[in-house]
Amino acid sequence: MSRMKIVDDSKLARDGMAYKRAPKIIHVYNKKRIGSIGDTVLLAVKGQKQKAIIVGCKNYNRKGGIPNFDTNNCVLVDDQNTPLGSRVTVPIPASLRSHPNCTKLIALATNFV
């Protein structure tokens, strides 16, 4: 279970980051069960379960064009992959433009890496 930093401006994100425990990954929705950029995960935020999309990972990426980040970042989404917030506060990788789940997320982002 990895700790994440929620980088949107929704109310649950602000309260979850100020809470005494950091949000943690409960489940990764892919075949490998290891999360990477663009994967959908289930988070435990302030005692609630919430879906999120990973927009930044600390792990080393062997693929070219995918940047490494100094924190694990994610954006909260609902069941239709619509972001709960109206703004993303960190730059997100440009490689997310090719992911089918992230089209609404790309529309909110202003900075790309």
Summary of the structure (lengths in Angstrom):
residues: 113
radius of gyration: 12.8
end to end distance: 26.4
largest distance: 37.1
contacts: 331
relative contact order: 0.22
helix: 19%
strand: 29%
